[in-house]
Amino acid sequence: MRAKPPIFPLPLVPGEKMDVSDQLEAAKSKYKPTTVEKLIPLEYDLNLLAAFDTNPIDTSRLKSDPAIYLKEHTRDGTQLLLNQIFSLPISSTSSGVVAALPPRTTVLPREKSLPKPRPPTRWERFASAKGIQKHKKSSTVFDERTSEWVPRWGYKAGSSNDGILPDDWLIEVPAGADPMEDQYAKRASEKSERVAKNEKRQRRNQEEAAAGGQAAVRETRKKELAMAIGVSKTATASAGKFDKKLEGEPKTKGVKRKFEPNVADLKVEKASALNILSKVVGKGDVLNVKKVMFD
């Protein structure tokens, strides 16, 4: 068999021009133009990459062919949005060419509900009832001896750099106290006890505020204590049956089993037997397979 000779395009005659207008028109017909005209201009929020079209919908086209109409409508809106994005100022970075988005103009709704206000603590309720207002103290005080402002608390509090002794450089031993006792150590110990007491009160106030009041806290603790006692009673080998009872101890309530009578109505017994039989050989699944798999 002889192979067919290759077909080469005929060379152009010198001075003759090639007409490619038909090919260009065919290529343009495949793609729609980037310019889209709308009766009402769209509103944009380029920070969210969103466009809002308020033009009326052609209900006749939507009912006749909804898929094509929605596709064309979406294409026009996307094209207008891209035109706006490409008109933004751009800059070149290591990740590529990026556009600087303008600030957001659309207010989005809150994702989660507003946090509930914190309930007042015991001290806040007391201060509100007594009309006590909180005044913030300044961090420095004026030292009249040196005529300078010194820190109120902490390092160099109440003294200056001139070597003047602090106010507590000498502590008088109280009457009846041990003269050999270190009054500075005693004062530091009392201060640490006051700090621990205040922290305990703060935790208690937080618990009361979280539970809605002191009564609710006591009731919750009472229920938790009763539950712990009930669990401890049944923690023995005999489940608490032979344990010694305390005076005035309430009886632990348990689940009481219910037994059917030995002699019953034939209709009731027949219905019970048929119910068991339907569960064993019935078509329906007694076991919830989906719940077992996903739990």
Secondary structure, DSSP 8 states (H G I E B T S, - for coil): -------------TT-----HHHHHHHHHHS--S----SS--EEETTTTEEE--S---HHHHHH-HHHHHHHHHHHHHHHHHHHHHTS-EEEETTEEEE------S----SS---------HHHHHHHHHT-------SEEEETTTTEEEESSSTTTT--TT----TTSS----TTS-TTS-HHHHHHHHHHHHHHHHHHHHHHHHHHHHHTSHHHHHHHHHHHHHHHHHHHHTTSTTTTSSS---TT-------------SS--HHHHHHHHHHHHHHHHSSS-SS-HHHHHH-
